[in-house]
Amino acid sequence: MTVRTSTDLRTTFLFPGQGGFDSVALRMAEEKYPQVRRVFERIDAETMSLFSRRISDVVLGARTTELRELLDDEPWVSQVAIYAAGLAAYEILDAQGVRPDVLAGHSLGEITALVAAGAFSIEDGVRIVAQRVAVIKRQNGVEGRMVALSAGADRSRRLLDLLDEPMLAVATENHDEQTVVSGPGEILDRVIAIAGQLGIGAIEIDAPFPFHTPALAPAVPEFAAYVGKLDQHPLQRLVYSPILQRYYEPDDALADRLAEHFVTPVRFAAAIRHLQAAGVTTFVEAGGRAALSKLVVRLTKGSDVRSLPSLAVDGDGGLALDATLRVLRDAGLADATEAPGLAELLAPTVPADVFEAYWSRHGDEVLRRIADDLSDFTPEPAAQAPSPGTGATAPAAPAPSSSAPSTEAPDRAEIHAELRALYAEALEYPEEVFEDGVQLEAELGVDSVKQVELLSRASKRYGLPTREAGFRLENYNTMDKIVDFVLTELSGREPVAAG
């Protein structure tokens, strides 16, 4: 993937934070899009390890569970549910061929954005979200709430100044007439009372803790130390931080930056205005409800900006994501088939919209079946040439293939460079990420289906024979092993199973 610059932007995915969960919409999406179940399966494995519970049993089980019930559960439950829903929405959009130029998250959603951009694995994202909750719980005396005021940030700060309480803070600046404040519960009761006297509306936010407040300062070093032990990978997509008010840089220590979030406000309105000024005209909310997409509408009123929800229920009781995908396809920003001519090749008599709906639901399943079949495929032996004197005409010798391997000894550096270019083009990743030891799935997120496809492309590129039975894809899970595989094939030797 080519990472765009901050001056070449059109489409942004926004990941919600507190409140960003809609159980009904998530269930609708699960019925139609297989990406939901796959994301939750990976997250389930981690929540089982950490808490001996599967998050999918809570949010996708027999009984519909609303956000308020999640908040009444253990504190990690609502946070992991919001994180999982955001990733599920991202994976659906990605499978439909929607390619964002930049990602951004609102508070908790910034963790989701960094995971979606490849900085951390999905599993490590769960660990980060869970630890974010755990370190706050370990701060004795941190009890508080978050309250949304119908006033701008400046007016809200003046209101807080009246109380002269150091633990009170502006947590998020959503738009010119909505600011969220955070702090101790009993002090916020006084904030609500004063706001009422001033004619300022006040509504409590669904959140388990008072995020973005000085009260959380003691949790910062412990959280940074924990995240610093996790594997941080190069960002595969541009990420803008409404908290840092800048794009993440390659040399950012993400553990330190994420820890700063505890005590730093979210300036969402300023972030949207920055991205709009940078050229973004399409904002897609990747997650539950439609709170962020509604804020974008308000912040960009009078412009040609599109603001689209995903895992939310629309006015007709349907899944908003379906209409969003239609809008994106009409705008040329989504292509579910991705492979050119796939519908024409596989089902030329089937209407395009029918094939698209089928591929959306079953495409990954079809590709996985092909990958499994290929791994065990044994080609039929070639037909024997007729014996002399039988009267049969021998077939003409095939013309030499332009891709046949050269008789010269292949150069490893050259092969590596060619494979890096091939993989980078196919995956739309920068070439430099394909270092020798990079793990294709664990570090770059390239699943087994895509790996089979890429290895097939490489084989075709070099005119290699069909892989024999017993070939195991997991033995070729890094770039150096793939380069060695191609080299051994080009040298005419039996490939050695890499350990």
For each residue, the residues with C-beta under 8 A, 3 or more apart:
1: 236 237 424 427 428 429 430
2: 428 430
3: 235 236 237 238 430
4: 8 9 101 102 238
5: 8 238
6: 9 102 238 240 247 278
7: 278 279
8: 4 5 101 279
9: 4 6 12 101 102 238 275 278 279 280
10: 101 279 280 281 282 333
11: 98 99 100 101 102 280 281 282 283 284 333
12: 9 100 101 102 103 104 240 275 280 282 283 284
13: 90 93 100 102 103 104 113 116 284 285 286
14: 104 105 106 109 283 284 285 286 287 292 293 296
15: 20 86 90 103 104 105 106 109 110 112 113 116 285 286 287
16: 19 20 82 86 105 106 108 109 285 287 288 289 291 292
17: 20 82 105 106 107 108 109 110 266
18: 82 107 108 146 205 206 207 211
19: 16 67 82 205 206 207 289 291
20: 15 16 17 82 85 86 106 108 109 287 288 289 291 292
21: 26 59 67 70 78 81 82 85 287 288 289
22: 25 26 67 85 288 289 311 312 313
23: 26 27 59 64 65 66 67
24: 27 28 64 313
25: 22 28 29 288 289 311 312 313 319 320 321
26: 21 22 23 29 30 36 59 60 85 88 288 311
27: 23 24 30 31 60 64
28: 24 25 31 32 313 318 319
29: 25 26 32 33 36 88 89 92 311 319 321
30: 26 27 33 36 37 60
31: 27 28
32: 28 29 319 322 360 361
33: 29 30 36 88 92 95 360 361
34: 37 38 361 362 364 365
35: 38 39 88 91 92 94 95 364
36: 26 29 30 33 39 40 88 91 92
37: 30 34 40 41 56
38: 34 35 41 42 91 364
39: 35 36 42 43 84 87 88 91 122
40: 36 37 43 44 55 56 60 84 88
41: 37 38 44 45 56
42: 38 39 45 46 122 123
43: 39 40 46 47 55 56 80 83 84 87 122 123 126
44: 40 41 47 48 54 55 56 57
45: 41 42 48 49 123
46: 42 43 49 50 123 126 127
47: 43 44 50 51 53 54 55 76 80 126 130
48: 44 45 51 52 53 54
49: 45 46
50: 46 47 76 126 127 130
51: 47 48 74 76 130
52: 48
53: 47 48 57 58
54: 44 47 48 57 58
55: 40 43 44 47 58 59 77 80 81 84
56: 37 40 41 43 44 59 60 61
57: 44 53 54 60 61
58: 53 54 55 61 65 70 73 77 81
59: 21 23 26 55 56 65 70 81 84 85
60: 26 27 30 40 56 57
61: 56 57 58 65
62:
63:
64: 23 24 27
65: 23 58 59 61 69 70
66: 23 69 70
67: 19 21 22 23 70 71 78 206
68: 71 72 206
69: 65 66 72 73
70: 21 58 59 65 66 67 73 77 78 81
71: 67 68 78 206 207 208
72: 68 69
73: 58 69 70 77 78
74: 51 77
75: 78 79 133 137 208 209
76: 47 50 51 79 80 129 130 133 134
77: 55 58 70 73 74 80 81
78: 21 67 70 71 73 75 81 82 206 208
79: 75 76 82 83 108 129 130 132 133 208
80: 43 47 55 76 77 83 84 126 129 130
81: 21 55 58 59 70 77 78 84 85
82: 16 17 18 19 20 21 78 79 85 86 108 109 112 287 288
83: 43 79 80 86 87 108 111 112 115 125 126 129
84: 39 40 43 55 59 80 81 87 88
85: 20 21 22 26 59 81 82 88 89 287 288 311
86: 15 16 20 82 83 89 90 105 109 112 116 286 287 288
87: 39 43 83 84 90 91 112 115 116 122 125
88: 26 29 33 35 36 39 40 84 85 91 92 311
89: 29 85 86 92 93 285 286 287 288 310 311 321
90: 13 15 86 87 93 94 112 116 286
91: 35 36 38 39 87 88 94 95
92: 29 33 35 36 88 89 95 96 310 321
93: 13 89 90 96 98 100 284 286 310 325 334
94: 35 90 91 97 98 99
95: 33 35 91 92 336 360 363 364
96: 92 93 325 328 334 335 336 360
97: 94 334 335 336 337 338
98: 11 93 94 284 325 328 333 334
99: 11 94 333 428
100: 11 12 13 93 103 237 284
101: 4 8 9 10 11 12 237 238 280
102: 4 6 9 11 12 13 237 238 239 240 247 275 280
103: 12 13 15 100 113 116 117 237 238 239 240
104: 12 13 14 15 109 110 113 239 240 241 242 271 275
105: 14 15 16 17 86 108 109 110 111 112 113 114 241 242
106: 14 15 16 17 20 109 110 172 242 266 268 292
107: 17 18 110 172 211 212 243 261 266
108: 16 17 18 20 79 82 83 105 111 112 129 132 211
109: 14 15 16 17 20 82 86 104 105 106 112 113 287
110: 15 17 104 105 106 107 113 114 239 241 242 243 258 261
111: 83 105 108 114 115 125 128 129 132 258
112: 15 82 83 86 87 90 105 108 109 115 116 125 286 287
113: 13 15 103 104 105 109 110 116 117 239
114: 105 110 111 117 119 120 125 235 239 248 254 258
115: 83 87 111 112 118 119 120 121 122 124 125
116: 13 15 86 87 90 103 112 113 237 286
117: 103 113 114 235 236 237 238 239
118: 115 233 234 235 236 237 444 445
119: 114 115 232 233 234 235 239 248 254
120: 114 115 124 125 128 230 231 232 233 254
121: 115 124 125 231 442 445
122: 39 42 43 87 115 125 126
123: 42 43 45 46 126 127
124: 115 120 121 127 128 230 231
125: 83 87 111 112 114 115 120 121 122 128 129
126: 43 46 47 50 80 83 122 123 129 130
127: 46 50 123 124 130 131 230
128: 111 120 124 125 131 132 227 230 258
129: 76 79 80 83 108 111 125 126 132 133
130: 47 50 51 76 79 80 126 127 133 134
131: 127 128 134 135 223 226 227
132: 79 108 111 128 129 135 136 223
133: 75 76 79 129 130 136 137 208 209
134: 76 130 131 137 138
135: 131 132 138 139 219 222 223 226
136: 132 133 139 142 209 216 219 262
137: 75 133 134
138: 134 135 219 222
139: 135 136 142 215 216 218 219
140:
141:
142: 136 139 209 210 215 216 219
143: 184 185
144: 167 182 183 184 185 188 209 210 213 215
145: 182 183 185 188 204 205 207 210
146: 18 171 180 181 182 204 205 207 210 211
147: 180 181 182 188 191 192 202 203 204 205
148: 174 178 179 180 202 203 204 205
149: 156 159 178 179 180 181 191 195 200 201 202
150: 177 178 200 201 202
151: 155 156 159 177 178 179 195 200
152: 155 156 173 176 177 179
153: 156 157 170 173 179
154: 157 158
155: 151 152 158 159 179 200
156: 149 151 152 153 159 160 170 179 181
157: 153 154 160 161 170
158: 154 155 161 162
159: 149 151 155 156 162 163 191 194 195 198 200
160: 156 157 163 165 168 169 170 181 191
161: 157 158 164
162: 158 159 194
163: 159 160 168 187 190 191 194
164: 161
165: 160 168 183 184 187
166: 214
167: 144 183 184 187 213 214 215
168: 160 163 165 181 182 183 184 187 188 191 213
169: 160 181 182 183 212 213 214 265
170: 153 156 157 160 173 179 180 181 182 265
171: 146 180 181 182 210 211 212 213 265 266
172: 106 107 179 180 212 265 266 267 268
173: 152 153 170 179 265 266 267 268 269 270
174: 148 178 179 180 268 269 295
175: 178 268 269 295 298 299
176: 152 269
177: 150 151 152
178: 148 149 150 151 174 175 295
179: 148 149 151 152 153 155 156 170 172 173 174
180: 146 147 148 149 170 171 172 174 205
181: 146 147 149 156 160 168 169 170 171 188 191
182: 144 145 146 147 168 169 170 171 210 211 212 213
183: 144 145 165 167 168 169 187 188 191 210 213 215
184: 143 144 165 167 168 187 188 210 215
185: 143 144 145 188 189
186: 189 190
187: 163 165 167 168 183 184 190 191
188: 144 145 147 168 181 183 184 185 191 192
189: 185 186 192 193
190: 163 186 187 193 194
191: 147 149 159 160 163 168 181 183 187 188 194 195 202
192: 147 188 189 195 196 202
193: 189 190 196 197
194: 159 162 163 190 191 197 198
195: 149 151 159 191 192 198 200 201 202
196: 192 193 199 200 202
197: 193 194
198: 159 194 195
199: 196
200: 149 150 151 155 159 195 196
201: 149 150 195
202: 147 148 149 150 191 192 195 196
203: 147 148
204: 145 146 147 148
205: 18 19 145 146 147 148 180
206: 18 19 67 68 71 78
207: 18 19 71 145 146 210 211
208: 71 75 78 79 133
209: 75 133 136 142 144 216
210: 142 144 145 146 171 182 183 184 207 213 215 216
211: 18 107 108 146 171 182 207 216 261 262
212: 107 169 171 172 182 216 261 262 263 264 265 266
213: 144 167 168 169 171 182 183 210 216 263
214: 166 167 169 217 263
215: 139 142 144 167 183 184 210
216: 136 139 142 209 210 211 212 213 219 220 262 263
217: 214 220 262 263
218: 139 221 222
219: 135 136 138 139 142 216 222 223 262
220: 216 217 223 224 259 260 262 263
221: 218 224 225 259
222: 135 138 218 219 225 226
223: 131 132 135 219 220 226 227 255 258 259 262
224: 220 221 227 228 255 256 258 259
225: 221 222 228 229 255
226: 131 135 222 223 229 230 255
227: 128 131 223 224 230 254 255 258 259
228: 224 225 253 255 256
229: 225 226
230: 120 124 127 128 226 227 255
231: 120 121 124 443
232: 119 120 253 254 255
233: 118 119 120 443 444
234: 118 119 250 430 433
235: 3 114 117 118 119 238 239 248 250
236: 1 3 117 118 429 430 433 444 445
237: 1 3 100 101 102 103 116 117 118
238: 3 4 5 6 9 101 102 103 117 235 247 248
239: 102 103 104 110 113 114 117 119 235 247 248
240: 6 12 102 103 104 246 247 248 271 274 275
241: 104 105 110 244 245 246 247 248 257 271
242: 104 105 106 110 245 266 267 268 270 271
243: 107 110 260 261 264 265 266 267
244: 241 248 257 260 264
245: 241 242 267 270 271 274
246: 240 241 249
247: 6 102 238 239 240 241
248: 114 119 235 238 239 240 241 244 252 254 257
249: 246 252
250: 234 235
251:
252: 248 249 257
253: 228 232 256 257
254: 114 119 120 227 232 248 257 258
255: 223 224 225 226 227 228 230 232 258 259
256: 224 228 253 259 260
257: 241 244 248 252 253 254 260 261
258: 110 111 114 128 223 224 227 254 255 261
259: 220 221 223 224 227 255 256 262
260: 220 243 244 256 257 263 264
261: 107 110 211 212 243 257 258 264
262: 136 211 212 216 217 219 220 223 259
263: 212 213 214 216 217 220 260
264: 212 243 244 260 261
265: 169 170 171 172 173 212 243
266: 17 106 107 171 172 173 212 242 243
267: 172 173 242 243 245 270 271
268: 106 172 173 174 175 242 271 272 292 295
269: 173 174 175 176 272 273 295 299
270: 173 242 245 267 273 274
271: 104 240 241 242 245 267 268 274 275
272: 268 269 275 276 283 295 296 299 300
273: 269 270 276 277 299
274: 240 245 270 271 277 278
275: 9 12 102 104 240 271 272 278 280 283
276: 272 273 279 280 281 299 300 303 305
277: 273 274
278: 6 7 9 274 275
279: 7 8 9 10 276
280: 9 10 11 12 101 102 275 276 283 305
281: 10 11 276 304 305 306
282: 10 11 12 305 306 308 328 331 333
283: 11 12 14 272 275 280 292 293 296 305 306 307 308
284: 11 12 13 14 93 98 100 293 308 310 324 328
285: 13 14 15 16 89 290 291 292 293 296 307 308 309 310 312
286: 13 14 15 86 89 90 93 112 116 310
287: 14 15 16 20 21 82 85 86 89 109 112 292 310 311
288: 16 20 21 22 25 26 82 85 86 89 311 312
289: 16 19 20 21 22 25 309 311 312
290: 285 293 294 309 312 320
291: 16 19 20 285 294 295
292: 14 16 20 106 268 283 285 287 295 296
293: 14 283 284 285 290 296 297 307 308 309 312
294: 290 291 297 298 307
295: 174 175 178 268 269 272 291 292 298 299
296: 14 272 283 285 292 293 299 300 305 307
297: 293 294 300 301 307
298: 175 294 295 301
299: 175 269 272 273 276 295 296
300: 272 276 296 297 303 305 307
301: 297 298
302:
303: 276 300
304: 281
305: 276 280 281 282 283 296 300
306: 281 282 283 327 331
307: 283 285 293 294 296 297 300
308: 282 283 284 285 293 320 324 327 328
309: 285 289 290 293 312 314 320 321 324
310: 89 92 93 284 285 286 287 320 321 324
311: 22 25 26 29 85 88 89 287 288 289 319 320 321
312: 22 25 285 288 289 290 293 309 319 320 321
313: 22 24 25 28 317 318 319 320
314: 309 317 318 319 320 323
315:
316:
317: 313 314
318: 28 313 314 322 323
319: 25 28 29 32 311 312 313 314 322
320: 25 290 308 309 310 311 312 313 314 323 324
321: 25 29 89 92 309 310 311 312 324 325
322: 32 318 319 325 326
323: 314 318 320 326 327
324: 284 308 309 310 320 321 327 328
325: 93 96 98 321 322 328 329 334
326: 322 323 329 330
327: 306 308 323 324 330 331
328: 96 98 282 284 308 324 325 331 333 334
329: 325 326 332 333 334 335 336
330: 326 327
331: 282 306 327 328 334
332: 329
333: 10 11 98 99 282 328 329
334: 93 96 97 98 325 328 329 331
335: 96 97 329 338
336: 95 96 97 329 356 359 360 363
337: 97 340 342 343 355 356 359
338: 97 335 342
339: 342
340: 337
341: 344 345
342: 337 338 339 345 346 359
343: 337 346 347 348 350 352 355 356 359
344: 341 348
345: 341 342 348
346: 342 343 355
347: 343 350 355
348: 343 344 345
349:
350: 343 347 354 355 358
351: 354 355
352: 343 355 356
353: 356 357
354: 350 351 357 358
355: 337 343 346 347 350 351 352 358 359
356: 336 337 343 352 353 359 360
357: 353 354 360 361
358: 350 354 355 361 362 363
359: 336 337 342 343 355 356 362 363 366
360: 32 33 95 96 336 356 357 363
361: 32 33 34 357 358
362: 34 358 359 365 366
363: 95 336 358 359 360 366 367
364: 34 35 38 95 367 368 449
365: 34 362 368 369
366: 359 362 363 369 370
367: 363 364 370 371 449 453
368: 364 365 371 372 448 449
369: 365 366 372 373
370: 366 367 373 374 449 452
371: 367 368 374 375 448 449 452 473
372: 368 369 375 376
373: 369 370 376 377
374: 370 371 377 452 456 467
375: 371 372 452 471 472 473
376: 372 373 469
377: 373 374 466 467 469
378: 468 469
379: 466
380:
381:
382:
383:
384:
385: 394 395
386: 390 392 393 394
387: 390
388:
389:
390: 386 387
391:
392: 386
393: 386
394: 385 386
395: 385
396:
397:
398: 401
399:
400: 404
401: 398 404 463
402:
403: 460 461 462 463
404: 400 401 463
405: 410 462 463 464 490
406: 410 490
407:
408:
409: 491
410: 405 406 414 415 486 487 490 491
411: 414 415
412: 415 416 483 487
413: 416 417
414: 410 411 417 418
415: 410 411 412 418 419 483 486 487 490
416: 412 413 419 420 436 479 483
417: 413 414 420 421
418: 414 415 421 422 461
419: 415 416 422 423 434 458 479 482 483 486
420: 416 417 423 424 431 434 479
421: 417 418 424 425 431
422: 418 419 425 426 454 457 458 461
423: 419 420 426 427 429 434 454 479
424: 1 420 421 427 428 429 430 431 433 434
425: 421 422 428
426: 422 423 453 454 457
427: 1 423 424 444 446 450 454
428: 1 2 99 424 425
429: 1 236 423 424 433 434 444
430: 1 2 3 234 236 424 433
431: 420 421 424 434
432: 435
433: 234 236 424 429 430 438 444
434: 419 420 423 424 429 431 438 479
435: 432 438 479
436: 416 478 479 480 483
437: 478 479 480
438: 433 434 435 443 444 478 479
439: 442 443 444 477 478
440: 443 444 446 451 477 478 479
441: 444 445 446 447 448 451 477
442: 121 439 477
443: 231 233 438 439 440
444: 118 233 236 427 429 433 438 439 440 441
445: 118 121 236 441
446: 427 440 441 450 451 454
447: 441 450 451
448: 368 371 441 451 452 473
449: 364 367 368 370 371 452 453
450: 427 446 447 453 454
451: 440 441 446 447 448 454 455 473 476 477
452: 370 371 374 375 448 449 455 456 473
453: 367 426 449 450 456 457
454: 422 423 426 427 446 450 451 457 458
455: 451 452 458 459 473 476 482 485
456: 374 452 453 459 460
457: 422 426 453 454 460 461
458: 419 422 454 455 461 462 464 482 486
459: 455 456 462 464 465 466 467 489
460: 403 456 457 463 464
461: 403 418 422 457 458
462: 403 405 458 459 486 489 490
463: 401 403 404 405 460
464: 405 458 459 460 486 489 490
465: 459 489
466: 377 379 459
467: 374 377 459 471
468: 378 471
469: 376 377 378
470:
471: 375 467 468
472: 375 475 476 497
473: 371 375 448 451 452 455 476 477
474: 477
475: 472 481 497 498 499
476: 451 455 472 473 481 482 485 498
477: 439 440 441 442 451 473 474 481
478: 436 437 438 439 440 481 482
479: 416 419 420 423 434 435 436 437 438 440 482 483
480: 436 437 483 484
481: 475 476 477 478 484 485 498
482: 419 455 458 476 478 479 485 486
483: 412 415 416 419 436 479 480 486 487
484: 480 481 487 488 496 498
485: 455 476 481 482 488 489 495 498
486: 410 415 419 458 462 464 482 483 489 490
487: 410 412 415 483 484 490 491
488: 484 485 491 493 494 495 496
489: 459 462 464 465 485 486 492 493 495
490: 405 406 410 415 462 464 486 487
491: 409 410 487 488
492: 489
493: 488 489
494: 488
495: 485 488 489
496: 484 488
497: 472 475
498: 475 476 481 484 485
499: 475
